[in-house]
Amino acid sequence: MDSNALLCAAIANYITTSPQQRITFAQFMDLALYHPEYGYYSSDALKIGFKGGDFFTSPNLCADFGELLAEQFLQMWEILGKPVPFSLVEMGAGQGLLALHILKYHQQHYPDFLTALEYIIVEKSPTLRQEQQQRLEDFPVRWCNLEEIPPNAIAGCFFSNELVDAFPVHQFILETGELREIYVTTDKNEKETNAPCPMPHAPCPSFIEVTGEPSTPQLAEYLDLVEMNFTQSAYPDGYRSEINLAALDWLSIVADRLQRGYVLTIDYGYPASRYYNPRRSQGTLQCYYHHRFHDNPYINIGRQDITAHVDFTALERWGERCNLKNIGFIQQGLFLMALGLGDRIAALSEQKQPLSQLLQHRDALHQLIDPTGLGGFGVLIQSKGLDNTEISQPLKGLILPE
């Protein structure tokens, strides 16, 4: 156990002072990740990368991921008639590597686009924001909160890579055919609450799970949105999974701020029919600690990342309600191949560099398209405010090679 004692005390106090002396799992996850002083993303516990990190993302492998995205952004700018400024809003920019790769590539190959570009980073973590500012000090980047962007202010593209999976999720469990929400309480409150729900893992002594009535009707509304009915006999008693209401709130704000352009979301996840498959009976929640993953959020509190896969059906359908048109949904591997990653792999043999570097680069490119790993991530592209001529122009990343 490597939990942050101060964070555990803060969460326990939050539970004790709550009306029913329990909190939703979404509230627990929010505190564990985003508590302003001790949360994983707010403190120096956050580690990204191969050496000493808890996890890595596509930009950690090589610059090619960002450079291929840069090609897609260039085409988006051209389709929109080359507006000035063209705003690229990166939400959750990690260490700033993706921004660096995109901006450097435009600087070297498309200086006219760079001149027209307004690069904005929305970053909740003060630790990551500081690292981003140091890494990107040579480029005109500005930082702000999503709420600070005025409505209908952005012509360009909102994009994210592995952001939505870190939003706090509600958890539910089926008990005798009824949908019950999973709450978190402390040991001393257990006797005053409902009986603990069945657990696939043993929680740490400080926090336990109990079940109760859903905390909000929005949970049922979400399931209606994605057309999932858990009263069917196919779902066993004890079936548990997640509902990401925060993703819908986030998408509502993004759609409100976008006047004209695109929303590009890259993350690991499934359509709702796969997400809520009866055989996926324990949900998708995962914790990452020193490049190892497990499913127990009640250990290493404040020291580990907690994530859940993304329900892309929910993003598509909620986007439609927010005036976002679905342009396409594709696997990351196919998306990158359509943007030219295959040509980059073929060109490696012609490059003059040490064999070890060449093999390392080739391995990185193959990891980006591996369908069992990063290549299996989903890429969802939505648009707003485009006329029929603009919509009819296919994006390069969605054109599958014949």
C-alpha positions as CSV (number, residue, x, y, z in Angstrom):
1,M,0.0,0.0,0.0
2,D,1.4,3.4,-1.0
3,S,-1.5,5.7,-0.4
4,N,-1.1,9.4,0.4
5,A,-2.2,9.6,4.1
6,L,-3.2,13.3,3.8
7,L,-5.4,12.5,0.8
8,C,-7.0,9.6,2.5
9,A,-7.8,11.8,5.5
10,A,-9.3,14.5,3.3
11,I,-11.5,11.9,1.5
12,A,-12.5,10.4,4.8
13,N,-13.4,13.8,6.2
14,Y,-15.4,14.5,3.0
15,I,-17.4,11.3,3.5
16,T,-18.0,11.9,7.2
17,T,-19.4,15.4,6.5
18,S,-21.6,14.2,3.7
19,P,-25.3,13.9,4.5
20,Q,-25.5,10.1,4.3
21,Q,-21.8,9.6,5.2
22,R,-21.1,8.2,1.8
23,I,-20.1,9.6,-1.6
24,T,-20.5,8.3,-5.1
25,F,-17.6,6.5,-6.7
26,A,-17.4,9.5,-9.1
27,Q,-16.8,11.8,-6.2
28,F,-14.1,9.4,-4.8
29,M,-12.4,9.2,-8.1
30,D,-12.5,13.0,-8.5
31,L,-10.8,13.5,-5.2
32,A,-8.2,10.8,-5.7
33,L,-7.2,12.3,-9.0
34,Y,-8.0,16.0,-8.8
35,H,-7.9,17.0,-5.1
36,P,-6.3,20.5,-5.4
37,E,-3.4,19.6,-3.0
38,Y,-3.0,15.9,-2.9
39,G,-4.7,14.4,-5.9
40,Y,-2.7,12.3,-8.4
41,Y,-2.9,14.9,-11.1
42,S,-2.3,17.8,-8.8
43,S,0.8,16.6,-7.0
44,D,4.3,15.5,-7.9
45,A,3.1,11.8,-7.7
46,L,2.1,12.0,-11.4
47,K,4.7,10.3,-13.6
48,I,4.3,9.8,-17.3
49,G,6.9,8.1,-19.5
50,F,8.9,4.9,-19.7
51,K,11.5,5.6,-16.9
52,G,9.9,5.9,-13.5
53,G,6.4,6.5,-14.9
54,D,3.1,4.9,-14.3
55,F,2.0,4.9,-17.9
56,F,3.0,6.2,-21.3
57,T,1.0,7.7,-24.2
58,S,1.5,7.8,-28.0
59,P,3.6,11.1,-27.9
60,N,6.1,9.3,-25.6
61,L,7.0,6.9,-28.4
62,C,8.1,9.2,-31.1
63,A,7.3,12.6,-32.8
64,D,5.5,10.8,-35.7
65,F,2.1,10.7,-33.9
66,G,2.0,14.4,-33.5
67,E,3.4,15.1,-37.0
68,L,0.7,13.0,-38.6
69,L,-2.0,14.8,-36.5
70,A,-0.4,18.0,-37.7
71,E,-1.1,16.9,-41.3
72,Q,-4.8,16.4,-40.4
73,F,-5.0,19.8,-38.7
74,L,-3.5,21.4,-41.8
75,Q,-6.2,19.9,-44.0
76,M,-8.9,21.0,-41.6
77,W,-7.6,24.5,-41.9
78,E,-7.7,24.3,-45.7
79,I,-11.3,22.9,-45.7
80,L,-12.5,25.7,-43.5
81,G,-11.1,28.3,-46.0
82,K,-7.8,29.0,-44.1
83,P,-9.3,31.2,-41.3
84,V,-7.0,33.4,-39.3
85,P,-6.8,32.6,-36.5
86,F,-7.3,28.8,-36.8
87,S,-7.5,27.7,-33.1
88,L,-6.1,24.4,-32.0
89,V,-7.4,23.7,-28.5
90,E,-5.6,20.8,-26.9
91,M,-7.4,19.5,-23.8
92,G,-5.3,17.6,-21.3
93,A,-1.9,18.1,-22.9
94,G,0.2,15.8,-20.7
95,Q,3.8,16.8,-20.7
96,G,3.4,19.0,-23.7
97,L,5.1,16.6,-26.0
98,L,2.2,16.3,-28.5
99,A,2.0,20.1,-28.7
100,L,5.8,20.4,-29.2
101,H,5.7,17.8,-32.0
102,I,2.8,19.5,-33.8
103,L,4.2,23.0,-33.5
104,K,7.7,22.0,-34.6
105,Y,6.4,20.1,-37.6
106,H,4.3,23.1,-38.7
107,Q,7.3,25.4,-38.1
108,Q,9.5,23.3,-40.4
109,H,7.0,22.4,-43.1
110,Y,4.0,24.8,-43.1
111,P,5.2,28.2,-41.7
112,D,2.1,29.9,-43.3
113,F,-0.2,27.6,-41.2
114,L,1.9,28.3,-38.1
115,T,1.4,32.0,-38.6
116,A,-2.4,31.5,-38.8
117,L,-2.4,29.2,-35.8
118,E,-3.6,30.0,-32.3
119,Y,-2.5,27.1,-30.0
120,I,-4.5,26.9,-26.8
121,I,-3.9,24.4,-24.0
122,V,-6.6,23.5,-21.4
123,E,-4.9,21.8,-18.5
124,K,-6.3,21.1,-15.1
125,S,-3.1,19.8,-13.5
126,P,-0.8,22.6,-12.2
127,T,2.1,20.2,-12.2
128,L,1.6,19.4,-15.9
129,R,0.9,23.0,-16.8
130,Q,4.3,24.0,-15.4
131,E,6.1,21.3,-17.4
132,Q,4.2,22.3,-20.6
133,Q,5.1,25.9,-20.2
134,Q,8.8,25.1,-19.8
135,R,8.8,22.7,-22.8
136,L,6.8,25.1,-25.1
137,E,8.5,28.4,-24.1
138,D,9.7,29.0,-27.7
139,F,6.2,28.9,-29.2
140,P,3.2,31.3,-28.8
141,V,0.9,29.0,-26.7
142,R,-1.6,30.2,-24.2
143,W,-3.2,28.4,-21.3
144,C,-6.8,28.7,-20.1
145,N,-9.7,26.8,-18.6
146,L,-12.4,25.5,-20.9
147,E,-15.0,27.7,-19.1
148,E,-12.9,30.8,-19.8
149,I,-13.4,30.4,-23.6
150,P,-16.4,32.5,-24.7
151,P,-19.4,30.7,-26.4
152,N,-19.0,30.3,-30.2
153,A,-15.4,31.7,-30.0
154,I,-13.4,29.0,-31.7
155,A,-12.9,28.4,-35.4
156,G,-10.7,25.4,-35.6
157,C,-10.4,22.1,-33.7
158,F,-10.8,21.0,-30.1
159,F,-8.8,17.8,-29.7
160,S,-7.7,15.4,-27.0
161,N,-5.5,12.3,-26.6
162,E,-6.3,10.0,-23.6
163,L,-8.3,12.7,-21.7
164,V,-11.9,11.3,-21.4
165,D,-10.7,8.0,-19.8
166,A,-9.6,10.0,-16.8
167,F,-12.9,11.7,-16.1
168,P,-14.6,10.5,-12.9
169,V,-17.2,7.8,-13.5
170,H,-20.2,6.6,-11.6
171,Q,-20.2,2.9,-11.0
172,F,-23.3,0.7,-10.8
173,I,-24.1,-2.9,-10.0
174,L,-27.2,-5.1,-10.7
175,E,-28.9,-6.5,-7.6
176,T,-31.9,-8.8,-8.2
177,G,-32.4,-7.2,-11.6
178,E,-32.3,-3.6,-10.2
179,L,-29.7,-1.0,-11.1
180,R,-28.0,0.2,-7.9
181,E,-25.3,2.7,-7.6
182,I,-22.0,2.0,-5.9
183,Y,-21.0,4.4,-3.1
184,V,-17.8,4.7,-1.1
185,T,-17.8,5.1,2.7
186,T,-15.4,4.4,5.6
187,D,-15.1,1.4,7.8
188,K,-16.6,3.1,10.8
189,N,-19.7,4.1,8.8
190,E,-20.4,0.6,7.4
191,K,-22.9,-0.4,10.1
192,E,-24.9,2.8,9.5
193,T,-25.3,2.2,5.7
194,N,-26.3,-0.6,3.4
195,A,-24.6,-3.9,3.2
196,P,-21.3,-4.0,1.3
197,C,-21.7,-5.0,-2.4
198,P,-19.8,-8.0,-3.7
199,M,-16.2,-7.1,-4.5
200,P,-13.9,-8.5,-7.1
201,H,-11.0,-7.1,-5.1
202,A,-10.4,-6.4,-1.4
203,P,-10.5,-2.7,-0.6
204,C,-8.1,-1.1,1.8
205,P,-9.3,-0.8,5.4
206,S,-10.0,2.9,5.1
207,F,-12.7,2.8,2.4
208,I,-15.4,0.3,1.5
209,E,-18.1,0.1,-1.1
210,V,-21.9,0.1,-0.3
211,T,-24.8,0.2,-2.7
212,G,-27.9,2.4,-2.8
213,E,-30.4,4.1,-5.0
214,P,-28.9,5.9,-8.0
215,S,-27.7,9.4,-7.0
216,T,-29.2,11.1,-10.0
217,P,-31.8,10.3,-12.7
218,Q,-29.1,11.2,-15.2
219,L,-27.7,7.7,-14.9
220,A,-30.9,6.2,-16.3
221,E,-31.1,8.9,-18.9
222,Y,-27.5,8.1,-20.0
223,L,-28.5,4.4,-20.4
224,D,-31.5,5.5,-22.5
225,L,-29.2,7.6,-24.6
226,V,-27.0,4.6,-25.5
227,E,-30.1,2.3,-25.7
228,M,-28.9,-0.2,-23.0
229,N,-31.5,-2.2,-21.0
230,F,-30.0,-4.0,-18.0
231,T,-33.3,-5.7,-17.1
232,Q,-32.6,-8.3,-19.8
233,S,-31.9,-11.8,-18.6
234,A,-28.5,-11.7,-20.4
235,Y,-27.1,-9.6,-17.6
236,P,-26.1,-11.6,-14.5
237,D,-26.7,-10.5,-10.9
238,G,-23.6,-8.7,-9.7
239,Y,-22.9,-7.2,-13.1
240,R,-21.1,-3.9,-12.6
241,S,-19.9,-1.2,-14.9
242,E,-19.4,2.6,-15.3
243,I,-21.3,5.6,-16.5
244,N,-19.3,8.7,-17.5
245,L,-21.6,11.7,-17.0
246,A,-18.6,14.0,-16.8
247,A,-17.8,13.2,-20.5
248,L,-21.3,14.5,-21.5
249,D,-20.8,17.7,-19.5
250,W,-17.4,18.2,-21.1
251,L,-18.7,17.7,-24.6
252,S,-21.5,20.1,-24.0
253,I,-19.0,22.9,-23.1
254,V,-16.8,22.1,-26.0
255,A,-19.7,22.2,-28.5
256,D,-20.9,25.5,-27.0
257,R,-17.4,27.1,-27.4
258,L,-17.0,25.8,-31.0
259,Q,-18.4,28.1,-33.6
260,R,-17.0,26.3,-36.7
261,G,-14.7,23.4,-37.1
262,Y,-14.0,20.0,-35.6
263,V,-13.8,18.0,-32.3
264,L,-11.2,15.1,-32.5
265,T,-11.2,12.7,-29.6
266,I,-8.6,9.9,-29.3
267,D,-8.9,7.4,-26.5
268,Y,-9.3,3.7,-25.6
269,G,-12.9,2.5,-25.5
270,Y,-15.8,0.9,-27.3
271,P,-19.2,1.5,-28.8
272,A,-21.9,1.0,-26.1
273,S,-22.8,-2.5,-27.4
274,R,-19.3,-3.7,-26.7
275,Y,-18.8,-1.6,-23.6
276,Y,-21.8,-3.1,-21.8
277,N,-21.4,-6.6,-23.2
278,P,-22.8,-9.0,-20.6
279,R,-19.5,-10.9,-20.6
280,R,-17.6,-7.7,-19.5
281,S,-19.2,-8.2,-16.1
282,Q,-16.8,-6.2,-14.0
283,G,-16.6,-3.0,-16.1
284,T,-13.5,-1.4,-17.5
285,L,-12.0,0.5,-14.5
286,Q,-8.2,0.2,-14.4
287,C,-5.5,1.7,-12.3
288,Y,-1.9,2.3,-13.4
289,Y,1.0,2.2,-11.0
290,H,4.6,1.9,-12.2
291,H,3.6,0.5,-15.6
292,R,1.4,-2.2,-14.0
293,F,-2.3,-2.2,-14.1
294,H,-4.9,-3.6,-11.8
295,D,-8.6,-2.9,-10.8
296,N,-8.3,-1.8,-7.2
297,P,-8.8,2.0,-6.8
298,Y,-8.6,1.7,-3.0
299,I,-4.8,1.2,-2.8
300,N,-2.0,3.6,-3.8
301,I,-4.6,6.4,-3.4
302,G,-3.1,9.6,-4.8
303,R,-0.2,7.7,-6.2
304,Q,-1.8,5.9,-9.1
305,D,-3.9,6.8,-12.2
306,I,-7.5,5.6,-12.3
307,T,-9.2,5.3,-15.7
308,A,-12.2,3.8,-17.4
309,H,-12.7,3.1,-21.1
310,V,-14.7,5.6,-23.2
311,D,-18.2,4.9,-24.4
312,F,-17.9,6.4,-27.9
313,T,-21.7,5.8,-28.6
314,A,-22.5,8.2,-25.8
315,L,-20.1,10.9,-27.2
316,E,-21.6,10.5,-30.7
317,R,-25.2,10.7,-29.6
318,W,-24.8,13.4,-27.0
319,G,-22.8,15.3,-29.6
320,E,-25.7,15.2,-31.9
321,R,-27.9,16.8,-29.2
322,C,-25.2,19.5,-28.9
323,N,-25.3,20.2,-32.7
324,L,-22.1,18.2,-33.4
325,K,-22.3,16.2,-36.6
326,N,-20.6,12.8,-36.6
327,I,-17.9,12.8,-39.3
328,G,-16.3,9.5,-38.6
329,F,-15.1,6.9,-36.1
330,I,-12.0,4.8,-36.8
331,Q,-9.2,2.9,-35.1
332,Q,-6.1,4.9,-34.4
333,G,-3.9,2.5,-36.4
334,L,-6.1,2.9,-39.6
335,F,-6.3,6.7,-38.9
336,L,-2.5,7.0,-38.8
337,M,-2.0,4.8,-41.8
338,A,-4.4,6.9,-43.8
339,L,-2.3,10.0,-42.8
340,G,0.9,8.4,-44.1
341,L,2.4,6.3,-41.3
342,G,2.9,3.3,-43.7
343,D,5.0,5.5,-46.0
344,R,7.1,6.5,-42.9
345,I,7.7,2.8,-42.1
346,A,8.8,2.1,-45.7
347,A,11.1,5.1,-45.7
348,L,13.0,3.9,-42.7
349,S,15.3,1.6,-44.7
350,E,16.5,4.6,-46.7
351,Q,17.5,6.7,-43.7
352,K,21.2,6.9,-42.6
353,Q,21.2,6.3,-38.9
354,P,22.6,3.7,-36.5
355,L,20.8,0.4,-36.8
356,S,19.8,0.5,-33.1
357,Q,18.0,3.9,-33.6
358,L,16.4,2.7,-36.8
359,L,15.0,-0.5,-35.1
360,Q,13.8,1.6,-32.1
361,H,12.0,4.0,-34.4
362,R,10.5,1.2,-36.4
363,D,9.3,-0.5,-33.2
364,A,7.7,2.8,-32.0
365,L,5.8,3.2,-35.3
366,H,4.5,-0.4,-35.1
367,Q,3.3,0.2,-31.6
368,L,1.3,3.2,-32.8
369,I,-0.7,0.9,-35.1
370,D,-0.7,-2.3,-33.1
371,P,-4.5,-3.3,-33.0
372,T,-4.0,-4.9,-29.6
373,G,-2.5,-1.8,-28.1
374,L,-2.4,1.9,-29.1
375,G,-3.5,1.1,-32.7
376,G,-6.8,-0.2,-31.3
377,F,-7.7,3.1,-29.7
378,G,-10.8,4.9,-31.1
379,V,-10.6,8.2,-33.1
380,L,-13.9,10.1,-33.1
381,I,-14.3,13.2,-35.3
382,Q,-17.3,15.5,-35.0
383,S,-17.9,18.8,-36.7
384,K,-20.0,22.0,-36.2
385,G,-20.9,24.9,-38.4
386,L,-19.6,23.4,-41.7
387,D,-21.6,24.0,-44.9
388,N,-22.4,21.1,-47.3
389,T,-19.3,21.7,-49.5
390,E,-17.0,21.6,-46.5
391,I,-18.7,18.5,-45.0
392,S,-18.4,16.7,-48.4
393,Q,-14.6,17.0,-48.4
394,P,-13.4,13.8,-46.7
395,L,-10.7,14.1,-44.0
396,K,-7.5,12.3,-44.9
397,G,-7.4,10.3,-41.7
398,L,-10.8,8.7,-42.5
399,I,-10.0,7.6,-46.0
400,L,-9.1,3.9,-45.7
401,P,-6.4,2.6,-48.1
402,E,-7.8,0.3,-50.8
